[in-house]
Every structure is written in C-alpha cells, then in structure tokens.
Amino acid sequence: MEFYRIEILCHDINVHVPHHISPRIPSYNLRAAYDSIKQNWGKYVNEANWNWRLMKTILTRCHVYDKERYYVPFDELAPEESQPIKFLRKFMPDYT
C-alpha cells in the first residue's frame, strides 16, 4: 500500500519506461503501455519491489546529469537539510 502513496507523489515514475520508448505516450496511458511492454517483452523487463532500501539506493547511488561535472550522485546535489536524504542517512546508514 505504501508503494501506491509514493507512486501518486511521483506521478507513476515507476511506469515511466514507455515514455522513453515513445515520448508521445501521455502520462494517463503509461500504465496500459507498461502492461503491454511486460506482456510482449517481459523477459527483458527488470522490475524491483519498492522498499526503503531501494529508495536509499536510488537516492545515493543513482546519478543526475550536470553539464560541468557530467553524472553526479543525488546525495551530492541534495542540500544537507534535505529531508529524504537526512532520513535515510540517519535510519539506514549502512545499506549502500
């Protein structure tokens, strides 16, 4: 249930893959498009169940593009007082 709360806040980012295949797919059709991808290309789809450890990995290991430094970790760009990063550093310091 917690997963769906996050999805609402993130505008279905976990079903965002179809947008990379065709940017013309509107956000309200992303779930149907993603279901079609899983049905037709399922053996190539890598899915992960959402949990706090995955969230920490995304926020600390994933990178964003910066014109001057190229790829930079999220937590390097986040201000020290950033609530999600601060929470994850405090309660899950050793999981990444």
Secondary structure as the mmCIF struct_conf table of DSSP 4:
data_model
#
loop_
_struct_conf.conf_type_id
_struct_conf.id
_struct_conf.beg_label_comp_id
_struct_conf.beg_label_asym_id
_struct_conf.beg_label_seq_id
_struct_conf.end_label_comp_id
_struct_conf.end_label_asym_id
_struct_conf.end_label_seq_id
HELX_RH_AL_P HELX_RH_AL_P1 GLU A 2 LEU A 9
TURN_TY1_P TURN_TY1_P1 CYS A 10 HIS A 11
BEND BEND1 ASP A 12 ASP A 12
HELX_RH_3T_P HELX_RH_3T_P1 ILE A 13 VAL A 15
HELX_RH_AL_P HELX_RH_AL_P2 VAL A 17 ILE A 21
TURN_TY1_P TURN_TY1_P2 PRO A 23 ARG A 24
BEND BEND2 ILE A 25 ILE A 25
HELX_RH_3T_P HELX_RH_3T_P2 SER A 27 ASN A 29
HELX_RH_AL_P HELX_RH_AL_P3 LEU A 30 TRP A 41
HELX_RH_3T_P HELX_RH_3T_P3 GLY A 42 TYR A 44
HELX_RH_AL_P HELX_RH_AL_P4 TRP A 52 ARG A 61
STRN STRN1 HIS A 63 ASP A 66
TURN_TY1_P TURN_TY1_P3 LYS A 67 ARG A 69
STRN STRN2 TYR A 70 PRO A 73
HELX_RH_AL_P HELX_RH_AL_P5 PHE A 74 LEU A 77
BEND BEND3 ALA A 78 ALA A 78
TURN_TY1_P TURN_TY1_P4 GLU A 80 GLU A 81
HELX_RH_AL_P HELX_RH_AL_P6 GLN A 83 PHE A 91
TURN_TY1_P TURN_TY1_P5 PRO A 93 ASP A 94
#
